[in-house]
Amino acid sequence: MPNSPSDPVRPAGASEAASGEARRVVMSRKGPMLVEGPVEVELEDGSVVSSDRFQVALCTCRRSRRYPWCDTSHRDRA
């Protein structure tokens, strides 16, 4: 199966850091996606934002004023 977790092939453009240990991503139904950092996030327009924190919260509801970072705006309407 292509791109399965057991597939040893890195995607084109992956950095050397991506070849190290796997990053842990925690999904929550009514909250942000928690990702072990540091991370670089490529946005739809091609721009890249980065964080060197040990863990980041990525907005999945698009209500954040600091998108792609979560600012807990989901709590208002969740």
N, C-alpha and C positions, 0 to 999 in steps of 0.2 A: 504494500500500500504506500503510495507516494506521501512524503511528509509525515510519516508516522513517527511517533516518539523514538522508535528504535532505529530510524533511518540515520546513518552516520554522515550523510552528505549534507554540507552546509548550503544554504541558499546563496545565490549569487549576490555579491555586495555585502555579505556578512563580515563583520569586523573580527579581528583576532580574539577579542574579548568574548565574542559569541561562541568560540570554539571551546571555552573553558567549561566550568560547571554550569549546569542548567539553572536558570533563574526560577524562583518560586513565584507563581501568580495565584492570588486568592480571589475568587469570584464570589460576589454576594448579590443576592436577588435584588435587594433594595438599597444598595450602597455602591461605593466605588470599587474599582478593581485595584487591589493592593499588589504591588510589584516590588520585589527585592531590588534595591539599587546597587550601584548607580545605573541610571537609564538614559537613553536617548529616544525621543519619540518623534517620528516623522509624521507631520500633519498632512491633511489632504492636499494642501497647496504646495507641498514639497519642502516647506520650512522644517527645521529640526530644532526642538527644544530639549534641554538636558537638565538633569538633576544629579547631584553627587550624594544625595541623602541615602541612608541605609535602607529605607523603604519609602515608596511614593504611593499616593492614592490618585489613580487616574479616573476622571469623571466619565461615567457611562450614560448619564441622563442628559448631558449637554446643557444643564442649567447653570453650571459654574461660570462665574465672571472671570475666573482664572484658567479657563479651559486650555489645555487638557488636564490641568491639575484640579482635583476636587476641592471645593471650598465649603462643602456640606450643604449646598443649596437644595439637594434632594430631600433633605429633612423637612422642608417647608410643605411639600406636597405629597410626600411618600405615603 
